């Protein structure tokens, strides 16, 4: 099997895991663990795993001049990304959170236009406007009666998470072209852990471990090992063969898996506003990326 096919499989697995994570994380937060406390566990556990696995990877030294990029990747890909995602998910519902995440491919293209000076065609601008309309509708009117205490704030935070992840995909690509993933991902998470610790220490310290059921502990372990450790490795490995926009396109699969899993377990429900918002977002994403996807790796 070619490297490109392996990269596509890796990107698909990431979407499946993330799609499931929306519901699994909701079962943990905020009843048993507050969002920032959960992030502290998630990032801290991943730091240990990434450093352990790095001993079995290639021995490369990182140029001092690349550490600012690594720190920026840690901020957008770990700290801001995870803090806004988990805090937002604690306020909104799994389906709304997953739908908002599909704005990432559009965000990557917009950022590419500003950062990499890529020319934006009229079709892409129209697509961005459609996606923005769907996003704003979902943030303002996508209320939910199922496990969503503050959907408006939660949706806004998840959208900020999507913007942050868009920055991360662009920043980390140059590192991927220069180093093996095992060389720098441990540093990204180390710096990321330092950044999230001031926000999450109090909530982590307040966890009542004796009151957490065994099933919830397994779900916490799933988020640390699979939703963080494996997904970041798979994403980085796929980005060695695929461009940032291509990797971002796989986020389209997350709402599908998140919706199937959430509704199947009775953790969320569909509504007209969610469906209309999703349609606007997907139409926007299609207009923005259809030609780009077909021409990229």
C-alpha positions in Angstrom: 0.0 0.0 0.0 1.3 3.5 -1.0 2.3 6.1 1.6 -0.5 8.3 0.3 -3.1 5.6 1.0 -1.8 5.1 4.5 -2.0 8.8 5.0 -5.7 8.9 3.8 -6.5 5.9 6.2 -4.8 7.7 9.1 -6.8 10.9 8.4 -10.0 8.9 8.3 -9.3 7.2 11.6 -8.7 10.6 13.1 -12.1 11.8 12.0 -13.8 8.6 13.5 -12.0 9.0 16.8 -12.8 12.7 17.0 -16.4 12.1 16.1 -16.8 9.6 19.0 -14.9 12.0 21.3 -17.6 14.7 21.2 -20.0 12.4 23.0 -17.5 10.5 25.2 -16.0 13.8 26.6 -19.5 15.1 27.3 -20.1 12.1 29.6 -17.1 13.2 31.7 -17.6 17.0 31.7 -18.6 18.8 33.7 -20.3 16.3 36.0 -17.1 14.5 37.1 -14.3 16.7 35.8 -14.3 20.4 34.9 -13.1 21.2 31.3 -9.8 22.7 32.1 -9.0 20.0 34.6 -9.7 17.5 31.9 -7.4 19.3 29.6 -4.6 19.2 32.2 -5.0 15.4 32.4 -5.3 15.1 28.6 -2.2 17.1 27.8 -0.1 15.9 30.8 -0.8 12.2 30.0 0.1 12.8 26.3 3.3 14.5 27.2 4.4 11.3 29.0 3.4 9.1 26.1 5.1 11.3 23.5 8.3 11.4 25.4 8.3 7.7 26.0 7.7 6.9 22.3 10.3 9.5 21.2 13.0 7.2 22.6 12.1 4.7 19.9 12.0 7.2 17.1 14.8 8.8 15.0 17.5 10.9 16.8 17.2 14.4 15.4 18.2 17.7 16.9 15.9 20.7 16.5 17.4 23.9 15.3 17.1 26.6 18.0 15.5 28.9 15.4 12.6 26.5 15.0 11.5 26.6 18.6 9.4 29.8 18.1 7.4 27.9 15.5 7.1 24.9 17.9 5.9 27.2 20.7 3.3 28.8 18.3 2.2 25.3 17.3 1.8 24.4 21.0 -0.3 27.5 21.6 -2.7 27.1 18.6 -2.6 23.3 18.4 -2.7 22.4 22.1 -3.4 25.2 24.5 -6.0 27.5 22.8 -7.3 24.6 20.7 -8.1 22.3 23.6 -9.1 24.8 26.2 -11.7 26.4 23.9 -12.9 23.0 22.6 -13.5 21.3 25.9 -14.9 24.5 27.6 -17.2 25.0 24.6 -18.2 21.3 24.5 -19.2 21.5 28.2 -21.7 24.2 27.2 -23.0 23.0 23.9 -24.1 19.7 22.4 -22.0 17.1 20.6 -23.8 17.6 17.2 -23.5 21.4 17.2 -19.8 21.1 18.3 -19.1 18.7 15.4 -20.9 20.8 12.8 -18.9 23.9 13.8 -15.6 22.0 13.4 -16.2 21.6 9.7 -15.5 25.3 9.3 -11.8 24.5 9.7 -11.1 23.8 6.0 -12.6 27.2 5.1 -10.5 28.8 7.9 -7.4 27.2 6.6 -8.0 28.6 3.1 -8.7 32.1 4.5 -5.5 32.0 6.6 -3.6 30.7 3.6 -4.8 33.7 1.6 -3.5 36.1 4.2 -0.4 34.2 5.4 0.7 32.5 2.2 -0.8 35.1 -0.1 -2.9 32.6 -2.0 -5.4 34.2 -4.4 -9.0 33.9 -3.4 -11.5 33.3 -6.3 -15.0 34.6 -6.3 -16.4 31.1 -5.8 -14.4 30.7 -2.6 -15.5 34.0 -1.3 -19.2 33.0 -1.9 -18.5 29.7 -0.2 -16.9 31.5 2.8 -20.0 33.7 3.1 -22.3 30.6 3.1 -20.2 28.9 5.7 -20.0 32.0 7.9 -23.8 32.4 7.6 -24.3 28.8 8.8 -21.8 29.2 11.6 -23.4 32.4 12.9 -26.9 30.8 12.7 -25.7 27.8 14.7 -23.9 29.9 17.3 -26.8 32.3 17.8 -29.8 30.1 17.3 -28.6 26.5 17.6 -30.2 25.9 21.0 -30.4 22.4 22.3 -32.5 20.8 25.1 -30.0 18.0 25.4 -27.0 18.6 27.7 -26.3 22.1 26.4 -26.5 24.6 29.3 -25.2 27.6 27.3 -25.2 26.7 23.6 -24.4 30.2 22.4 -21.2 30.6 24.4 -20.3 26.9 23.8 -20.7 27.3 20.0 -18.6 30.4 20.0 -15.8 28.7 21.9 -15.9 25.7 19.5 -15.6 28.1 16.6 -12.6 29.7 18.2 -11.2 26.2 18.5 -11.6 25.6 14.8 -9.8 28.9 14.0 -7.0 27.9 16.3 -6.7 24.5 14.7 -6.6 26.1 11.3 -3.5 28.2 12.4 -1.9 25.0 13.8 -2.3 23.1 10.5 -0.5 25.8 8.6 2.2 26.4 11.2 3.1 22.7 11.7 3.4 21.9 8.0 6.9 23.5 7.8 8.0 21.4 10.8 6.7 18.3 9.1 8.8 19.1 6.0 11.9 19.4 8.1 11.7 16.9 10.9 10.2 13.5 11.8 7.0 13.8 13.7 8.4 12.1 16.8 11.2 14.7 17.0 9.0 17.7 17.6 5.6 16.6 18.8 7.0 15.9 22.3 8.1 19.5 22.4 4.8 20.8 21.2 3.0 19.0 24.0 5.6 19.9 26.6 5.2 23.7 25.9 1.4 23.1 25.5 1.3 21.5 29.0 3.1 24.5 30.5 0.5 26.8 28.9 -2.6 24.9 30.1 -1.4 24.2 33.6 -2.2 27.6 35.1 -5.7 27.3 33.7 -6.4 23.7 34.7 -4.5 23.1 37.9 -7.3 24.2 40.3 -9.9 22.1 38.5 -7.6 19.1 38.3 -6.8 19.4 42.0 -10.5 19.6 42.8 -11.3 16.2 41.1 -13.0 13.7 43.5 -11.5 10.5 42.2 -13.3 8.3 44.6 -16.7 9.5 43.2 -15.8 8.8 39.5 -17.3 5.5 38.2 -15.0 3.0 36.5 -16.8 3.5 33.2 -16.0 7.2 33.3 -12.4 6.5 34.1 -12.2 4.4 31.0 -13.6 7.3 29.0 -11.0 9.6 30.4 -8.3 7.1 29.4 -9.9 6.9 25.9 -9.6 10.7 25.4 -6.0 10.8 26.6 -4.7 7.8 24.7 -6.9 7.8 21.5 -8.4 11.2 21.2 -5.1 13.0 21.9 -2.0 10.7 21.6 -3.0 8.6 18.6 -4.9 11.3 16.7 -2.0 13.8 16.9 0.4 11.1 15.7 -1.9 10.0 12.9 -2.5 13.6 11.9 1.2 14.4 11.8 1.9 11.3 9.8 -0.8 12.0 7.3 0.4 15.6 6.9 3.8 14.3 5.7 2.0 13.1 2.6 -1.0 15.4 2.4 -1.3 19.2 2.3 -3.0 21.1 5.2 -6.2 21.8 3.2 -6.5 18.1 2.4 -6.1 17.1 6.0 -8.6 19.7 7.0 -11.2 18.3 4.5 -11.4 15.1 6.6 -13.0 17.1 9.3 -16.2 16.9 7.2 -16.5 13.3 8.4 -16.6 14.3 12.1 -20.3 15.5 12.2 -21.4 12.2 10.5 -19.7 10.1 13.1 -20.5 12.4 16.0 -24.2 12.5 14.9 -24.5 8.7 14.5 -22.8 8.1 17.9 -24.6 10.8 19.8 -28.1 10.1 18.5 -27.6 6.3 18.8 -26.9 6.8 22.5 -29.6 9.4 23.0 -27.1 12.0 23.9 -28.3 14.6 21.4 -31.1 15.4 19.0 -31.6 16.9 15.5 -33.4 20.2 14.9 -34.4 22.3 11.9 -31.9 25.0 12.9 -29.0 22.5 13.2 -29.9 20.9 9.8 -30.2 24.3 8.0 -26.9 25.5 9.6 -25.2 22.3 8.6 -26.4 22.6 5.0 -25.1 26.2 4.8 -21.8 25.2 6.2 -21.4 22.2 4.0 -22.4 24.2 0.9 -19.8 26.8 1.8 -17.1 24.2 2.4 -17.9 22.5 -0.9 -17.7 25.8 -2.9 -14.4 26.7 -1.1 -12.6 23.4 -1.5 -14.0 21.3 -4.4 -11.4 22.3 -6.9 -8.6 22.5 -4.4 -9.3 19.0 -3.1 -9.2 17.4 -6.5 -5.9 19.0 -7.4 -4.0 18.3 -4.1 -2.4 15.2 -2.8 
